[in-house]
């Protein structure tokens, strides 16, 4: 797994003090939801997106490396993924997302292919 997948790209517009909670998340082909929570922890940076009614209230965890831009004025996070890629992601696990490296590896395998 590429460690860079779990870090914000220098060109994303992210700064360590950013609070992205509530920002809308835009896939390459439309909005997918809003940021529910995020992590700034080095080598484990991510956002958890509440997809609302789009995929029946499911939450998804997106590695920070999938974020290509942050528009603070519009309160939007842009990701390099399509809706289909996000919808096909492994199920978000509230209990595993923080401390389970195997879970992060599974997500990295899904999102790392082609990114």
Secondary structure in CASP SS format (residue, H / E / C, confidence):
PFRMAT SS
TARGET T0000
AUTHOR 0000-0000-0000
METHOD secondary structure of the structure
MODEL  1
X C 1.00
X C 1.00
X H 1.00
X H 1.00
X H 1.00
X H 1.00
X C 1.00
X C 1.00
X C 1.00
X C 1.00
X C 1.00
X C 1.00
X C 1.00
X C 1.00
X C 1.00
X C 1.00
X C 1.00
X C 1.00
X C 1.00
X C 1.00
X C 1.00
X C 1.00
X C 1.00
X E 1.00
X E 1.00
X E 1.00
X E 1.00
X C 1.00
X C 1.00
X E 1.00
X E 1.00
X E 1.00
X E 1.00
X E 1.00
X E 1.00
X E 1.00
X E 1.00
X E 1.00
X E 1.00
X C 1.00
X C 1.00
X C 1.00
X C 1.00
X C 1.00
X C 1.00
X E 1.00
X E 1.00
X E 1.00
X E 1.00
X E 1.00
X C 1.00
X C 1.00
X C 1.00
X C 1.00
X C 1.00
X C 1.00
X C 1.00
X C 1.00
X E 1.00
X E 1.00
X E 1.00
X E 1.00
X E 1.00
X H 1.00
X H 1.00
X H 1.00
X E 1.00
X E 1.00
X E 1.00
X E 1.00
X E 1.00
X C 1.00
X C 1.00
X C 1.00
X C 1.00
X E 1.00
X E 1.00
X E 1.00
X E 1.00
X C 1.00
X C 1.00
X C 1.00
X H 1.00
X H 1.00
X H 1.00
X H 1.00
X H 1.00
X C 1.00
X C 1.00
X C 1.00
X C 1.00
X C 1.00
X C 1.00
X C 1.00
X C 1.00
X C 1.00
X C 1.00
X C 1.00
X C 1.00
X C 1.00
X H 1.00
X H 1.00
X H 1.00
X H 1.00
X H 1.00
X H 1.00
X H 1.00
X H 1.00
X H 1.00
X H 1.00
X H 1.00
X H 1.00
X C 1.00
X C 1.00
X C 1.00
END
